[in-house]
């Protein structure tokens, strides 16, 4: 039997506010346990929450970016359940009237096709605390620093049909929230987490299969692996005569498997009711207009502009617009050197290789955009060759000079472009390899092509890589065939 996978994702994006959603407590990551939890976060008797306007602005910003309906009157509700790291016994969230309604996001698949993924809703809620099990023998520690941190829960329609599509969608959300400046997207710190709802059904069947939810997956690689494992588990279970049970599962990256966490026969009875301490939020036209005016150029818009303005390929434009920082860096290099294609090649190849090797983000690059643009100018005006440029780039990365010009001057790397000097050097090379010259002249056209590379290599070696490669090729051909 052929099977179809059906996936819906719930992404929790931690909003980049300086204080929590209902209190003035800080949201800084890495603080000592329980040092950033106020009486409001702890749910002490008599305290009242006050809504953080910036969290609402960030949620609306996201809604406008995905062309969603904005809830002009949205209401907070209490979601009641007991867990040790939920001190109030309920989570303040949004149920029937979320701030962001139906929208969509277009994703680009591996084959270049674009697929539209529906977004059901995005609602504001507070995070819970964190239970720590590793450092306490036979006990659990509770850190409430994260309690009350503002989250935007982004719920997709079940439009995703493979693990690769799921990763493409999460990457698109990740890029978007970072472009908008509403979330830092740091998955290792839990700023962006994903719950994967996975089911399978026979191809052609309209009804959905029974789904399992994989909780809190926090890397692109683990999302793909967890979904693939779960799909295989469900197919094998059904084909062996069993039934998929609706449940919550966890992904274990060490064993590369999902395992049952708790059963979920039906939707949990959270006994939602409107929060009596928070008034409905009414979003007026003036507020919407202000937020709309502040929207930056979005990833898809930037990608399209890179193609039309700079003549870049769809692939190059997609890579360079993948993050706001990468796009800004590329544009600064392009402005400095005036050559988009050379700038794109150096950013995507040499710079990306350096950053990967050193484990750095682009904003931590040891070579500034101005330095790289200045170096590309020296390639364009034939001061240095592409090969020498790699040496200059490595020297810039090592901090051996403030600019490409300084390094070129200090190391004597200026390219030799004087035709007379190159000709004299070629005469010496050919005289030292007289036997190979005779063999070249006696060979047919096919063999000459391979042998020509030998002479070019000898010439570049003799010039210590400083001779202009184009001139070397031109003059060498003339001398060998003359």
Secondary structure, DSSP 8 states (H G I E B T S, - for coil): --EEEEEEEEEEEE---SB-SSSS-B--TT--TTSS--HHHHT-TT------HHHHHHHHHHHHHTT--B-SEE--EEEE---TT-TTSEEEE-SSS-SB-SEEEEEE-TTS-EEEEEEEEEEEEE---EEE-TTSTTS-EEE-TTTT-EEEEEEE-S-B-SHHHHHHHHHHHHHHHHHHTS----TTTTSEEEEEEEEEEETT--S----EEEEEE-SHHHHHHHHHHHHHHHHHHHHTT-----EEEEEETTTTEEEEEEE-SS------EE-TTS--EE--HHHHHHHHHT----HHHHHHHHHHHH---HHHHHHHTSSHHHHHHHHHHHHHHS-HHHHHHIIIIIIHHHHHHHT--GGG-SS-HHHHHHHHHHHHTTSS-HHHHHHHHHHHHTTS-SSHHHHHHHHT---B--HHHHHHHHHHHHHHTHHHHHHHHHS-HHHHHHHHHHHHHHHHHHTTT-B-HHHHHHHHHHHHH-
